[in-house]
Amino acid sequence: MESDHLHRYLEEHGLPKGMIRGTLVFALASLVSWGSGEMMDWAQEKKEGPQPVAQTSDDLLQLLKMVVQAQPVVAEIRGSGSY
């Protein structure tokens, strides 16, 4: 949506179509999109307070240990041939 406005604005100011104009429109539209997302996050945090982090590195390490321990069991099940 913002890219349409930028295209029209640049056309009105005489910037010819091309790679530079396309890159400029992309960069500006990305900045507007990022900025509006940041404003929404800020407003939500002001309204609801900070959100807790979903997982810590300790949780991820514990999950990795469980996966490594489960791999021999899976290999043993596949090797038994009884489906």
C-alpha positions in Angstrom: 0.0 0.0 0.0 2.8 2.4 0.9 4.7 1.5 -2.2 1.8 2.8 -4.4 2.0 6.2 -2.7 5.8 6.2 -3.1 5.5 5.3 -6.8 3.1 8.1 -7.4 5.2 10.6 -5.4 8.3 9.8 -7.3 6.5 10.0 -10.6 5.2 13.4 -9.8 8.8 14.5 -9.0 10.2 13.2 -12.2 12.3 10.3 -11.0 12.4 7.9 -14.0 11.4 4.2 -13.6 14.3 1.9 -13.2 16.3 -0.2 -10.8 17.2 2.7 -8.5 13.6 3.9 -8.2 12.4 0.3 -7.5 15.1 -0.1 -4.9 14.3 3.2 -3.3 10.6 2.4 -3.2 11.4 -1.0 -1.6 13.7 0.5 1.0 11.3 3.3 2.0 8.3 0.9 2.1 10.3 -1.5 4.3 11.2 1.3 6.7 7.5 2.4 6.9 6.4 -1.2 7.5 9.1 -1.8 10.2 8.3 1.5 11.9 4.6 0.9 12.0 5.3 -2.6 13.5 7.6 -1.1 16.1 4.9 1.4 17.1 2.3 -1.3 17.5 4.7 -3.4 19.6 5.4 -0.3 21.7 1.7 0.5 22.2 1.0 -3.2 23.1 3.8 -3.2 25.7 2.5 0.1 27.2 -1.0 -1.4 27.4 -0.3 -4.9 28.5 3.2 -4.7 30.0 6.3 -6.6 28.9 5.8 -10.1 27.5 7.8 -13.0 29.1 10.4 -14.7 26.9 9.0 -17.9 25.4 12.1 -20.1 26.0 15.5 -19.6 27.6 18.8 -21.1 26.5 18.6 -23.6 29.4 15.2 -24.9 28.0 16.8 -25.3 24.6 19.8 -27.1 26.0 17.6 -29.5 27.9 15.5 -30.1 24.7 18.7 -30.9 22.7 19.9 -33.3 25.4 16.5 -35.1 25.2 16.7 -35.4 21.4 20.2 -36.8 21.6 19.2 -39.4 24.1 16.1 -40.4 22.0 18.1 -41.0 18.8 19.5 -44.4 19.8 16.0 -45.6 20.8 14.6 -44.5 17.4 17.5 -46.3 15.6 16.8 -49.4 17.6 13.1 -49.4 16.8 13.9 -48.9 13.0 16.4 -51.7 13.1 14.1 -54.3 14.7 12.0 -54.7 11.6 8.7 -55.2 13.5 6.2 -52.7 12.2 
